[in-house]
Amino acid sequence: MHPDNRSRTYFVVVSRRGSGANPFGWEIQRRKQAMGVKVSGAGYRSHRAAQEAGNSALDKLLNDLSREAETNG
C-alpha cells in the first residue's frame, strides 16, 4: 500500500466488462467524494491482471498527487 493512502481513501475496483478474451477492467475510486475524473483501464485477460494494473495506476496517481502537493505546498 502506498504510504499516502493509509486511510484507503483511494481504491481499485475490478469488474468484468464483457465477454471475449479480455473482459476485465479496473477503475480508481475515492471514498466519500467523487474524484471529478474517471481513471480506468480495460482489456485484461484475468481479474488478477486487472487488479495488478489498477494497483500500479493507483500508486502512480498517488505519487503524482504527492509531488503536486509538495510543489504547491
C-alpha positions as CSV (number, residue, x, y, z in Angstrom):
1,M,0.0,0.0,0.0
2,H,1.2,3.5,-0.9
3,P,2.2,5.5,2.3
4,D,-0.2,8.4,1.3
5,N,-3.1,6.0,1.2
6,R,-3.1,4.5,4.7
7,S,-6.7,5.5,5.3
8,R,-7.6,3.8,2.0
9,T,-9.2,7.0,0.6
10,Y,-8.5,5.7,-2.9
11,F,-9.1,2.2,-4.0
12,V,-9.3,0.0,-7.1
13,V,-12.5,-1.7,-8.3
14,V,-12.1,-4.6,-10.8
15,S,-15.1,-5.7,-12.9
16,R,-15.9,-7.9,-15.8
17,R,-16.9,-5.6,-18.6
18,G,-18.0,-8.0,-21.3
19,S,-17.2,-11.3,-22.8
20,G,-14.4,-12.3,-25.0
21,A,-10.7,-12.8,-24.5
22,N,-10.0,-9.7,-22.3
23,P,-13.2,-9.0,-20.3
24,F,-11.7,-7.4,-17.2
25,G,-11.1,-3.8,-16.3
26,W,-10.3,-1.6,-13.4
27,E,-11.3,1.8,-12.0
28,I,-9.8,4.0,-9.3
29,Q,-12.4,5.5,-6.9
30,R,-12.3,7.8,-3.9
31,R,-14.3,7.3,-0.8
32,K,-16.8,10.0,0.4
33,Q,-16.3,12.3,-2.6
34,A,-16.2,11.7,-6.3
35,M,-12.8,12.3,-8.0
36,G,-14.2,14.5,-10.8
37,V,-12.3,12.5,-13.4
38,K,-12.5,8.8,-14.3
39,V,-9.3,6.9,-14.1
40,S,-9.7,3.4,-15.5
41,G,-8.3,0.7,-17.8
42,A,-9.8,-2.2,-19.7
43,G,-8.8,-5.2,-21.8
44,Y,-7.3,-7.6,-19.2
45,R,-7.4,-11.4,-19.6
46,S,-7.9,-12.0,-15.8
47,H,-9.2,-10.4,-12.6
48,R,-5.7,-10.6,-11.2
49,A,-4.1,-8.9,-14.2
50,A,-6.6,-6.1,-14.0
51,Q,-6.1,-5.7,-10.2
52,E,-2.3,-5.5,-10.6
53,A,-2.6,-2.9,-13.4
54,G,-5.1,-0.9,-11.3
55,N,-2.8,-1.0,-8.3
56,S,0.1,0.2,-10.4
57,A,-2.0,3.0,-11.7
58,L,-3.1,3.9,-8.2
59,D,0.5,4.1,-7.0
60,K,1.3,6.4,-9.9
61,L,-1.7,8.6,-9.2
62,L,-0.8,8.9,-5.5
63,N,2.9,9.7,-6.4
64,D,1.7,12.4,-8.8
65,L,-0.7,13.9,-6.2
66,S,2.1,13.9,-3.6
67,R,4.5,15.7,-5.9
68,E,1.8,18.2,-6.8
69,A,1.1,18.9,-3.1
70,E,4.8,19.4,-2.4
71,T,5.1,21.8,-5.4
72,N,2.1,23.8,-4.4
73,G,2.5,23.4,-0.6
